[in-house]
Amino acid sequence: MRQTPYYVFDTDEFAKRAAMIRAALDCKGGRRIPLCFSIKANPFLLHRLPEGLDHVEVCSPGELEICIALGVKPECIIYSGVMKEKCDIERAVSYGAGILTCESIRHATLISEVMLECMPEGAHEAEFAEMKAQVILRLTSGNQFGMSLEDIEYIISHPDEFKGITVIGIHYYSGTQKSLRKINKDLEKIKSALTGLKEKYGFEPQLVEYGPGLCVEYFEDDWQEKEKRSLDEAAEVLREFAVEYPLGIEMGRFLAASCGKYYTQVKDLKSTGDANYAILDGGIHHLNYFGQRMAMQVPPISIYRAAEIYFGEKLEEIKGTAGPIGNTFNGCEVSENEERTEEELTQLPGTDYTLCGSLCTVADVLVREVRLKKLELGDVLEFGHCGAYSVTEAPALFLSRQLPAIYAYSKEYGYECLREHIPAAEINLAGKKL
């Protein structure tokens, strides 16, 4: 049995998801809306990028280093991020990042300076123009990201102050889990801004990079139908927008959420008053669902009762076999009950459980109340829909519990270990090596 906790990220599902979005976005007459994957949702999915993706959005120097290490094509990179220093820009430019975003006038200044420093002396005008950085200016949606329309106008109307850049478009993103009404509102705001820029300065974009933030149905049984319906409704208005403007679509959560599963093991069972608690070796430092509202929502959960849980050829074939008396999981003794068959296990009565993690905080509750078949020590719980953000957004270093292992799955390559368990204590310990 592989030691829990761990994630499995299905790169076939990732490719399938990208193809579904690609099919919805493609316009009549063969026009193609570029699709960008925002890798902050899950950098481990870069392991096998599907063909349906045109760009990857990189939002930090660390994400850029991951792309470089994995050999992501530099021309595919949109180098973004609210905080850029000159050294960050130099690294992105030296790698050949295709597009850089500006979230402030300072960003435009820094990028221009870096590019001018790269220009050879005596460069011809044509060479000079070709070596400029292609940038898109991010319009704020009312928070710390992006800049005001007035600042965008200033950059466009003062090209002599930013000689090292060529402004090729606009970038806009206003959040995640959005309704069609909010998407329409976003597009109207972008149209209004672009109309003004054309009237005042004759500016016509080569790219309008937009993140629609489509809603992911984490806690619904019919999530596939609902998400497909949301995609089709949004795609209709996006295709209409693309008739007027060179639209590019950026997605993270909607692309990645269904591509991951998280496995954690029951280490203790107890009842206090009316509550039945299952203590797991994972917890909120690994698993983080958007909109879970203090663990009141129930994500997809499967149970494997086994002396071993092994990886079959497909994710659906992860199986468990009933364990004999005295067998162990990760050093934890299995229940003293007699061996049971899978048929017998399905007939066990249901019990309401509160699923808690391994952290010493009352906040470490994954689900407050869920009815499951009667659990035993050593059972492995599988949580679905955790392909976006959980692996990097959850507070993994809290209490120095080890970081989970990470596997990739594809039908062609089977299961590949991308990362073994990492002792968080080594990261949290100052000045010494364990």
ZIFEN-V420585 format. One record per residue. N is the residue number from 1. D_FIRST is the distance of its C-alpha to the first C-alpha in Angstrom with 2 decimals. Layout:
n=N d_first=D_FIRST
n=N d_first=D_FIRST
//
This chain:
n=1 d_first=0.00
n=2 d_first=3.77
n=3 d_first=6.27
n=4 d_first=8.67
n=5 d_first=11.38
n=6 d_first=11.70
n=7 d_first=14.15
n=8 d_first=14.35
n=9 d_first=17.99
n=10 d_first=19.39
n=11 d_first=22.29
n=12 d_first=23.57
n=13 d_first=24.13
n=14 d_first=25.83
n=15 d_first=28.14
n=16 d_first=28.85
n=17 d_first=29.73
n=18 d_first=32.01
n=19 d_first=33.69
n=20 d_first=34.40
n=21 d_first=36.02
n=22 d_first=37.82
n=23 d_first=39.29
n=24 d_first=40.48
n=25 d_first=42.14
n=26 d_first=43.91
n=27 d_first=47.61
n=28 d_first=50.17
n=29 d_first=51.88
n=30 d_first=48.79
n=31 d_first=48.80
n=32 d_first=45.37
n=33 d_first=44.17
n=34 d_first=41.93
n=35 d_first=38.45
n=36 d_first=36.90
n=37 d_first=33.34
n=38 d_first=33.40
n=39 d_first=30.41
n=40 d_first=30.32
n=41 d_first=28.46
n=42 d_first=25.44
n=43 d_first=26.02
n=44 d_first=22.63
n=45 d_first=24.06
n=46 d_first=26.61
n=47 d_first=24.08
n=48 d_first=25.52
n=49 d_first=28.75
n=50 d_first=30.16
n=51 d_first=33.71
n=52 d_first=35.07
n=53 d_first=35.06
n=54 d_first=38.22
n=55 d_first=37.58
n=56 d_first=35.07
n=57 d_first=36.33
n=58 d_first=35.61
n=59 d_first=36.52
n=60 d_first=36.10
n=61 d_first=36.46
n=62 d_first=32.74
n=63 d_first=31.96
n=64 d_first=34.58
n=65 d_first=32.93
n=66 d_first=29.64
n=67 d_first=31.75
n=68 d_first=33.54
n=69 d_first=30.42
n=70 d_first=29.04
n=71 d_first=32.49
n=72 d_first=33.31
n=73 d_first=36.88
n=74 d_first=39.24
n=75 d_first=41.61
n=76 d_first=38.92
n=77 d_first=38.52
n=78 d_first=40.34
n=79 d_first=40.37
n=80 d_first=40.74
n=81 d_first=40.32
n=82 d_first=42.69
n=83 d_first=43.03
n=84 d_first=43.96
n=85 d_first=45.56
n=86 d_first=47.55
n=87 d_first=44.93
n=88 d_first=42.33
n=89 d_first=44.79
n=90 d_first=45.68
n=91 d_first=42.06
n=92 d_first=41.69
n=93 d_first=45.05
n=94 d_first=44.38
n=95 d_first=41.23
n=96 d_first=43.35
n=97 d_first=41.98
n=98 d_first=43.80
n=99 d_first=44.74
n=100 d_first=44.97
n=101 d_first=45.51
n=102 d_first=48.17
n=103 d_first=47.71
n=104 d_first=50.95
n=105 d_first=54.17
n=106 d_first=52.77
n=107 d_first=49.90
n=108 d_first=52.54
n=109 d_first=54.55
n=110 d_first=51.71
n=111 d_first=50.55
n=112 d_first=54.16
n=113 d_first=54.71
n=114 d_first=51.70
n=115 d_first=52.87
n=116 d_first=56.47
n=117 d_first=55.44
n=118 d_first=53.70
n=119 d_first=56.86
n=120 d_first=58.82
n=121 d_first=62.45
n=122 d_first=64.88
n=123 d_first=62.33
n=124 d_first=64.10
n=125 d_first=63.89
n=126 d_first=61.73
n=127 d_first=59.29
n=128 d_first=59.31
n=129 d_first=58.50
n=130 d_first=55.67
n=131 d_first=54.02
n=132 d_first=53.96
n=133 d_first=50.65
n=134 d_first=49.94
n=135 d_first=49.23
n=136 d_first=48.70
n=137 d_first=50.06
n=138 d_first=47.94
n=139 d_first=49.96
n=140 d_first=48.94
n=141 d_first=47.96
n=142 d_first=49.29
n=143 d_first=46.87
n=144 d_first=46.24
n=145 d_first=44.98
n=146 d_first=47.57
n=147 d_first=51.32
n=148 d_first=54.38
n=149 d_first=56.28
n=150 d_first=59.13
n=151 d_first=57.05
n=152 d_first=55.91
n=153 d_first=59.57
n=154 d_first=60.51
n=155 d_first=58.11
n=156 d_first=59.25
n=157 d_first=62.92
n=158 d_first=62.94
n=159 d_first=61.56
n=160 d_first=63.62
n=161 d_first=61.60
n=162 d_first=58.31
n=163 d_first=59.38
n=164 d_first=55.99
n=165 d_first=54.29
n=166 d_first=54.75
n=167 d_first=53.88
n=168 d_first=52.37
n=169 d_first=51.21
n=170 d_first=49.91
n=171 d_first=46.48
n=172 d_first=45.84
n=173 d_first=42.93
n=174 d_first=43.38
n=175 d_first=39.96
n=176 d_first=37.11
n=177 d_first=36.74
n=178 d_first=40.37
n=179 d_first=42.55
n=180 d_first=44.76
n=181 d_first=47.71
n=182 d_first=46.35
n=183 d_first=45.64
n=184 d_first=49.23
n=185 d_first=50.50
n=186 d_first=48.64
n=187 d_first=50.13
n=188 d_first=53.59
n=189 d_first=53.30
n=190 d_first=52.28
n=191 d_first=55.15
n=192 d_first=57.61
n=193 d_first=56.62
n=194 d_first=56.84
n=195 d_first=60.17
n=196 d_first=61.62
n=197 d_first=60.39
n=198 d_first=61.96
n=199 d_first=65.23
n=200 d_first=65.62
n=201 d_first=64.27
n=202 d_first=63.78
n=203 d_first=60.04
n=204 d_first=58.00
n=205 d_first=54.23
n=206 d_first=52.32
n=207 d_first=49.07
n=208 d_first=48.38
n=209 d_first=44.75
n=210 d_first=43.67
n=211 d_first=40.49
n=212 d_first=40.83
n=213 d_first=37.85
n=214 d_first=37.07
n=215 d_first=35.52
n=216 d_first=31.80
n=217 d_first=31.23
n=218 d_first=28.11
n=219 d_first=28.73
n=220 d_first=30.52
n=221 d_first=29.40
n=222 d_first=31.78
n=223 d_first=30.76
n=224 d_first=31.01
n=225 d_first=34.59
n=226 d_first=35.67
n=227 d_first=34.37
n=228 d_first=35.95
n=229 d_first=39.18
n=230 d_first=39.21
n=231 d_first=38.62
n=232 d_first=41.41
n=233 d_first=43.81
n=234 d_first=43.21
n=235 d_first=43.38
n=236 d_first=46.82
n=237 d_first=48.32
n=238 d_first=46.54
n=239 d_first=47.97
n=240 d_first=51.40
n=241 d_first=51.10
n=242 d_first=50.15
n=243 d_first=53.46
n=244 d_first=55.29
n=245 d_first=52.97
n=246 d_first=50.47
n=247 d_first=47.39
n=248 d_first=43.90
n=249 d_first=40.95
n=250 d_first=38.25
n=251 d_first=35.02
n=252 d_first=31.80
n=253 d_first=30.34
n=254 d_first=31.50
n=255 d_first=29.97
n=256 d_first=26.54
n=257 d_first=25.72
n=258 d_first=24.27
n=259 d_first=22.13
n=260 d_first=19.27
n=261 d_first=16.53
n=262 d_first=14.93
n=263 d_first=11.78
n=264 d_first=12.17
n=265 d_first=11.38
n=266 d_first=14.22
n=267 d_first=15.20
n=268 d_first=18.71
n=269 d_first=21.07
n=270 d_first=24.84
n=271 d_first=28.13
n=272 d_first=31.21
n=273 d_first=34.27
n=274 d_first=33.51
n=275 d_first=30.23
n=276 d_first=26.70
n=277 d_first=24.26
n=278 d_first=20.49
n=279 d_first=19.43
n=280 d_first=16.44
n=281 d_first=14.85
n=282 d_first=16.26
n=283 d_first=19.86
n=284 d_first=23.01
n=285 d_first=22.47
n=286 d_first=19.91
n=287 d_first=21.07
n=288 d_first=24.76
n=289 d_first=26.47
n=290 d_first=30.10
n=291 d_first=32.43
n=292 d_first=30.04
n=293 d_first=32.99
n=294 d_first=31.59
n=295 d_first=28.56
n=296 d_first=30.97
n=297 d_first=29.54
n=298 d_first=26.51
n=299 d_first=24.28
n=300 d_first=22.25
n=301 d_first=19.41
n=302 d_first=16.99
n=303 d_first=14.93
n=304 d_first=11.83
n=305 d_first=12.03
n=306 d_first=9.36
n=307 d_first=7.99
n=308 d_first=4.91
n=309 d_first=5.35
n=310 d_first=6.04
n=311 d_first=9.00
n=312 d_first=12.21
n=313 d_first=15.53
n=314 d_first=16.51
n=315 d_first=15.33
n=316 d_first=16.80
n=317 d_first=14.53
n=318 d_first=11.24
n=319 d_first=10.90
n=320 d_first=9.78
n=321 d_first=11.16
n=322 d_first=13.08
n=323 d_first=11.96
n=324 d_first=14.69
n=325 d_first=16.69
n=326 d_first=15.50
n=327 d_first=11.77
n=328 d_first=9.93
n=329 d_first=7.48
n=330 d_first=8.16
n=331 d_first=11.29
n=332 d_first=12.40
n=333 d_first=13.89
n=334 d_first=13.52
n=335 d_first=16.93
n=336 d_first=19.36
n=337 d_first=20.24
n=338 d_first=20.39
n=339 d_first=17.85
n=340 d_first=18.68
n=341 d_first=18.79
n=342 d_first=18.06
n=343 d_first=21.86
n=344 d_first=22.33
n=345 d_first=19.87
n=346 d_first=21.92
n=347 d_first=25.01
n=348 d_first=24.09
n=349 d_first=26.67
n=350 d_first=26.10
n=351 d_first=26.23
n=352 d_first=27.23
n=353 d_first=24.87
n=354 d_first=25.27
n=355 d_first=22.00
n=356 d_first=22.23
n=357 d_first=20.36
n=358 d_first=20.08
n=359 d_first=23.43
n=360 d_first=26.56
n=361 d_first=28.70
n=362 d_first=29.85
n=363 d_first=29.29
n=364 d_first=25.47
n=365 d_first=25.39
n=366 d_first=23.43
n=367 d_first=25.13
n=368 d_first=28.04
n=369 d_first=28.15
n=370 d_first=26.04
n=371 d_first=26.01
n=372 d_first=22.64
n=373 d_first=21.75
n=374 d_first=21.57
n=375 d_first=18.46
n=376 d_first=16.71
n=377 d_first=14.81
n=378 d_first=11.07
n=379 d_first=11.85
n=380 d_first=10.54
n=381 d_first=13.70
n=382 d_first=14.34
n=383 d_first=17.65
n=384 d_first=19.61
n=385 d_first=22.56
n=386 d_first=21.48
n=387 d_first=22.25
n=388 d_first=25.43
n=389 d_first=26.02
n=390 d_first=23.14
n=391 d_first=21.36
n=392 d_first=24.64
n=393 d_first=26.92
n=394 d_first=25.06
n=395 d_first=26.05
n=396 d_first=22.97
n=397 d_first=24.77
n=398 d_first=26.01
n=399 d_first=25.45
n=400 d_first=23.64
n=401 d_first=20.09
n=402 d_first=17.75
n=403 d_first=17.74
n=404 d_first=14.67
n=405 d_first=13.06
n=406 d_first=14.58
n=407 d_first=13.87
n=408 d_first=16.69
n=409 d_first=16.75
n=410 d_first=19.75
n=411 d_first=20.62
n=412 d_first=22.29
n=413 d_first=19.77
n=414 d_first=16.41
n=415 d_first=13.78
n=416 d_first=15.13
n=417 d_first=14.03
n=418 d_first=17.22
n=419 d_first=16.47
n=420 d_first=14.12
n=421 d_first=14.25
n=422 d_first=17.92
n=423 d_first=19.46
n=424 d_first=22.16
n=425 d_first=24.17
n=426 d_first=25.06
n=427 d_first=26.56
n=428 d_first=28.31
n=429 d_first=29.70
n=430 d_first=33.21
n=431 d_first=34.65
n=432 d_first=32.11
n=433 d_first=28.88
n=434 d_first=26.18
//
